[in-house]
């Protein structure tokens, strides 16, 4: 197992794509942090909520700070999940899976090693995402005369849990890559689902009382639940699970995808 972990980690970090995505994520989250810091600190920014949904409560400074600083778990998780998926789909695209299985024929072990090998990279994405969001968000909050609360224990806890959420997302990406081995297909589906499908679905489910609780169990909502703060909830898109429940739900998605990939894609002959 140690040899497999070392091998999979080297495969991941010796390519340029992961740090390119890391830099793009840092710039993107700094921009979003600054933008949402400006929007959410405006008077009455979240009080109207969504059409048809229950009015969202007015955010106090602590809620504003936690919502802004946790944006990488709400909007930026696509980057670590794509990195995790590419660690699997890249082997199919570049036809390196055959030598991988020749060196280690236990395919379940290989898949598990890939998931574990992404953890250090996931932590790095989590730290970069949280730090860049704070950099942009705190600067705007300070310029608007709002408290940044960077020493508040609850805010620091939210930042730590944001790093955890993004780390888990990287491992979830490995499971998704196993289930959807086409590199182009996996990236397209992830972008479409994380940036369009799930946000719209959460908003639509929140409009009707009977379906509002379902939104809490969607993968993006589970990731936000880990942090204990939510951009979507601040806009009236329903409540979150407890942080540990969100962690279990997100890990469950990753495990389910990995099992699907193991009994379908990785069960077939590869050439």
N, C-alpha and C positions, 0 to 999 in steps of 0.2 A: 504493500500500500504506500509506503514512504517513497519508493522509487516512482510509482505511478503519479503521486502528488507532485514530486519534483519535476517530472517530465511535463505534466500538464501545466504547471506554473510557468515553466520556461517557454512552452509554446505560446502562452498568453502574453507574457511580458516582452518577448523578443520581436514582436510585431509593432509597427508604428501606429496602427489604427486605434489602439486603446488610449494612447496619450493624446492623439488628435481629438478623439471624442471627449477626453477629459478637459482639454483646453476650450473646446466649443461649449461644453457644459458650463464651465466656470464663467465665460463671458455671457452666455445666455441667462444664467441664474442671477448674475450681478445686474443685468438689465431688468429682469423681471422683479427682482427685489426692490430696485429703485422705483420702478413703475407702480408696483402694488403698494409700496410704502407711501407713495404720493396719493394714490387712490383711496386706500383704506384709512388714511389719517385725515381725510377731508371730512368735515362735519356731516353726519348723517349718511356716510358712505354706504353702510350695510344695513341701514334701518328699514329700507323698503323691501328687501328680500327679492324673491322671484315672483312673477305673475302667477297667481293661482296657488302659491305656497304660503305657509304661515309667515308672517312678517319676521324677518331676522332681527334679533335684539341689537341695540346699539353696542358697538364694540368699545370697551374701555382700553386705555393705553397698553395694558398687559396683553389683552387679547389681540390687539393690533400687532404688537411686536411678535408674539408667538405665531400668529397667522403668516406674517411676512417672512419670518425667519425659517419657517417650515415649508416654504414654497417648493424647495427642491424635492421633497417627498410627494408633493401634490402635482407638480408640473414637470419636474426634471428627471423623474425616475426612468424615463424612456432611455436615457443614456446608459446607465448600468445594466438595464435589462437587455439592451441590444448587445452590449459587450459580452454578457453571458451567453446569449444566443449564438453570437459569432464564434465563440470558442468551440461550438459543436458544428455549426453549419459550414465553417471554414474548412473543416476536415473533409466534408463531403465535396465541397467545391474544388478544393485543390488535390483531391484524391489521396490524402494522407491517412485515411482511416484504415486502409489495409495494413500498412506497416505498424500502425498503432495497435491493432488487434493481433498482429503476429508477435509483437513484443509482449503484449499482455492480453491473452485470449479471454479473460474474464470480463465480459462486457459490462456487467453491472458495476464491477469495481472501477472500470474506466470512467463510467458515467459519474459515479460517486466522487472519484478523484477530480474530475472536471469541476463539479459543483464546489468542492472544498477549496480547490486551487483558485477559484474566483473570489474567495472571501477577502484576502488582502487587497486585491484590486477594488473590490466593493467598498472596503473601508476607506480607501483613498478617494474614490468617487464620492462617498458620503462626506468626508472631510472637506473636499473641494467644493461640493455643492452647498454645504451648510455655510462654509466660510465666505464664498463669493456672494451668496444671498444676503448674509449679514452685512458684508461690505457695502453692497448697493443699498439695501434697505435701511440700515442704521444711518448711513450718510444722509439720506433723504429725510428720515424722521428727525434727525438733529437739525437739519436746515429748516424744517417746518416748525421747530420749537417743541417737538414731541419727545417724551422720554424714550431713550433707546433700550433701557433696562437690561443691558448686557451683563450686569452682575446679579440679576434677579435669579434665585434658585430655580424657579419654575421655567424661566426662559432657558437657562442652561440645561435643564433636564430635557426640554423640548429639542434643543440642538443635539444633545447626545442621542436621543431616540431617533432623530432624523437620520443620523449617521447609521444607526442600526437598521432602519427601514431600507435605506439605499443599499446597504450590504446584502440584506435578504433579497432585494430585487435582482441583484446580480446572479445569485444562485437560482432564482426563479427563471431567469433567462436561459440558463443551461437546460432546465427541463423543457422550456418552450422550444429551444433549438433542437432537442432530441425528438420532440413531437412533430416539428415542422422543419425537416432537414434542408429544404431549399433556402439558400441564403437570401436571395432576392425576395422570395415569398415571406420569409420570416420577418425581414426588416419592414416590408410593406404592411404586413398584418399588425406588427407592433406599433408602428407609427399611426396607422389608422385607428387602432383600438384605443391606444393611450391618449391620443390627442383629440380624437373626435367622437368615437363611438361611446366609450364609457362616460366622458363628461356629459354628453347629451342624454345618455341613458339615466344617469344619476339625477339630472334635472327633471326629466320626465317622470321618473318614479317618485320623486319628492312631491310632485303636484297632487297626487292622489294619496289619501290617508292609508288605504289598504295596502298599497305597494311601497310606501315610504320606507318601511323597515328593510325591504329587500336590498335597497341601495347600499346599506351598511356592509353587505357581504360581497360586494364587487371587489375585485383585486385592488384597484386604485384607492377605494375607500378604506380597505383594510390597511394599506400602506400608510394612509393619513392617520388612521386610528392609532398606529404605533407611536406617532409623534404626539398625539393628544391635542393637536390643533388642525384646523381644516379651512382652507380657502372656500371650499364649496359649502360647508356647513355655515360659515359666516355669511354666505349669500342666501341661506334658507334652504339648502339642499339636504336637509335631514341631519340627524345626529350620528355620532360615531360609536363604534364598539369601544370597550375598554382597551387600553393599549396592549395588554397581554392577549386578549381575544383577537385583536387585529393581527398580532404576530402569528398566532396559531393559524388563523385563516389564510394568511399569505404563505406561510410555510406549507399549508395544506395544498394550495394551488401549485406550488413548486413541486411537491411530492407527486401530486396527481399527474402533472405534465410529464415528469420524469418516468413514472410508471407507464404512461401511454407510449412515450418514446421508446422505452425498453422493450415492450411487448409488440411493438409495430416496427418502427424504423430500425432499431438495433438488433432485432431478431433476424432480419433478412441477411442474405449473403451480400458482401460488399466486394467490389473489384477495383 
